[in-house]
Amino acid sequence: MKTPQFFSDVSHELRTHLALILGPAETLLSHGHNLTGVQRKDLDVMRRNAVVLLRHVGDLVDIARMDVGSMTLAYTEVELASRVREVARHFEPLALQRHISFTVDAPESFLVQADVEKLERVVIHLLSNAFKSTPDGGRIRLAVRGAPGERALLEVEDSGQEGARGVAGMELGLSLARDFIELHGGLVRVTEAPGGGELFQVELPRRAPEDTRVTRRTPEAAWGLEAGLALRSTLESLTPPMDERSPVEVAVRTEDSSRPAVLVVKENPELHRFLTDALQADYRVISAFDGQEALEKARSLRPDIILTGTQLPRLSGEALVTALRQEESLEGVPIVVLSTRDDESLKLKLLREGAQDYLLKPFSAEEVRVRVRNLVQLKRVREELERRNHELERLRSREEAHYRAILDASPAVIYVKDPQGRYLLVNKAYESFIRRSREDILGKTDEQIFNPENPEVAEAFRRNDVEVLRRKTAMELEELAPHADGLHVYYSIKFPLQDMSGQLYAVGGISTDITQLKRAEEERERFFQLAPDMFCVAGVDARFKRVNPAFSRVLGWSEEELLSQSFLELVHPDDRERTLQEVADIAQGESALHFENRYRCKDGSWRWLAWRTSPVAPDGAIYAAARDITEQREVQEAVRLLNLQLEQRVSDRTRQLEEANRELESFSYTVSHDLRAPLRHITGFVGLLERHAQGALDAKAQGYLRTITESARRGGQLVDDLLAFSRMGRVEMRQSRLELEPLVAEIWEELAPEREGRNLVLEVGPMPEARGDPAMLRLVFKNLLGNAVKYTRPRAEGRVEVTAEDGEDGVVIHVKDNGVGFDMAYEDKLFGVFQRLHRASEFEGTGIGLAHVRRIITRHGGRTWGRGVVGQGATFSFFLPATPAP
């Protein structure tokens, strides 16, 4: 156990060496007139870092004392408001330089019992943090007030600055300030300030614990050593090097702004000159020769230090000290009293009034320089240390907030327990899991949380924690934890936490709910075992690693037999080469979507298996599924043979039909051709008879001849149509894109003789392009339009409409008329050969026109249909596909 003397010795040793660095550096900076600008800058860096390091030495020693419990408090009854104002006064020049609105809100009197030096360091750290975080032109507020329960509340609020947080090196001071406050039984809170930035709230008891010795601090008590060092280091860090000062700061200072200002107040001109000569090499000397003048110059110029005598005109030295200490802006300015009176009571009185030093004449110039230098440096160090420590505390709090945010954002349950099992830290996931607030969990054990509902859970948690502490190493394990829907399985990583001395002080844990994963694994295993298909895990070495029971059921081999040999030994010899190639492809990252081979059963038979696999896994495993398709292969073979037979029969039948069609067409052509000759003879001889017997035949005989002639003509027309219908089945189609609207107009003009003398109107809607044989489609439109003209003959006003519907798969054409129509009962006869729904005496024709239409459209891969109403008209339609027929 380290004693307080040990830390004092360590601090002394370190500070001695730092003094040997700081002293020569300052001497060289003060007297090294031959130094270059770069050398001065390097020396200044050494000096400033030595000052900062000096502060850190004190802070680290204090933290070490805190860790081993050797830090004690020297309680003193003190005016907290006065001390806070005094600390704040040291920061006012910096605030003025940076145009920061720095306000101090403290009552006139506010007594507390505390360790004054530590409270001063706390205030220095908090203000250092605020000044570090606040941009030029920002605002900082320092306030002291009472809090409920006989407690004091100290607040430091800053306006903050984007990017000002997280400056390295400030966590130490802020942490130390927090430790000092907690040592007093207080606490530190950090929240976001209403106007942005941060608000630090320090709350501590106003009275010392019972049975604690409390001394009364005298007003003249000077700064403590550690507080002084903290202040000097803080201000040294806050104040930029001379060559880095901003133009605004230079403008505010006097023409010799590189040196501290010393206000020398002496009524004796010779003594005043002596002091001026002693100090002017290092300081800007401001002269005053009476107390009132000194007070006014101190108010307006705010020097870094004041040297004053005791016997001054207009306002005595004693009254001047009192008046200066009543000036809030001058509260932190050191005052050195120079006196010829060796009067202990006067010395004590002036020190009580607020003087920092009492120098008795005669004194040497070097002594004056040393004392002034020490106090000025202490003042600046104190200011800088206060600011930096304040910033460090803020940063530490902010880092803790960052860690907390990271922990709370984690979906895993995270916790820390002390060796007794009491919770020290939990994240939001743990709160959700337990369904309790963090405040209700911390400080309690698993037994207190889970009993009496789940004592076995608490026992298991505690048993695992103790084992981790015993082993002093991390452990991975599965644990059960209660949820509303029952026990869940958690995968936990538990690990011991040790301090710098290796002492175990806690056990930490990160637990992830893997209940769904476990259930999925169980379901996969159940599916693996019960699946009717064959599932396996194999390797690229051609060996099974695992098989499900379906393998044994299909092949007859036991699982042990299947795993003990290469699966290639079971593959049919004719399929092995293909199987090896498939395994090689899978090893290269390909998948087998469908692969078939034959496996030998234990009884010597062969079964066809169809395989599906995934690409090889990173661990070299191949996951595959197989299905017994032996019966399917047998059925497929039988179907294949049957299809071959059917194809042969269809081919034979097709040949027969094609031959029959050729014979029928040949017969039709022959019959038609043979019929035309007799009909021509009849027509010819009737004509001869009419010429030779003209005048000899009576009217009745002439009527007979006309009947013979007309019948022969109709017979000839019928034969011609029959020949054309027969040729239509043999003509080669020549399909192309064609415009339908011009085709309709052209055919309508060809029908002009049939329309002559009639009131007949044609209406043609938008007609798209179509694909087909132009000659054949011309015949289609000629037949349909000719029928429309013919069957509208009884109408006084005839109307024919041609419209089209264009679709993705083709075009539909409609030819509509308002003619005599037809009975839909005879719809099936419309497109038959020689089928007529009207008498020849009413409407001429052979009954082949619509048959032509159907045959042409059918050859184009389309279809035809008709709709009609007797006495109201008819509509004939056909569909032409967009894709030409083969």
Beta strands, then each sheet from edge to edge (+ up, - down):
strand 1: 75-79
strand 2: 101-105
strand 3: 111-115
strand 4: 139-147
strand 5: 151-158
strand 6: 187-192
strand 7: 198-205
strand 8: 215-216
strand 9: 261-265
strand 10: 284-288
strand 11: 305-308
strand 12: 335-339
strand 13: 357-360
strand 14: 413-417
strand 15: 423-426
strand 16: 475-483
strand 17: 486-498
strand 18: 504-513
strand 19: 534-539
strand 20: 544-547
strand 21: 595-600
strand 22: 606-613
strand 23: 621-628
strand 24: 736-739
strand 25: 760-764
strand 26: 769-772
strand 27: 798-806
strand 28: 810-817
strand 29: 863-869
strand 30: 873-881
sheet 1: 3+ 1- 8-
sheet 2: 2+ 4+ 5- 7+ 6-
sheet 3: 10+ 9+ 11+ 12+ 13+
sheet 4: 15+ 14- 18+ 17- 16+
sheet 5: 20+ 19- 23+ 22- 21+
sheet 6: 24+ 26-
sheet 7: 25+ 27+ 28- 30+ 29-
end
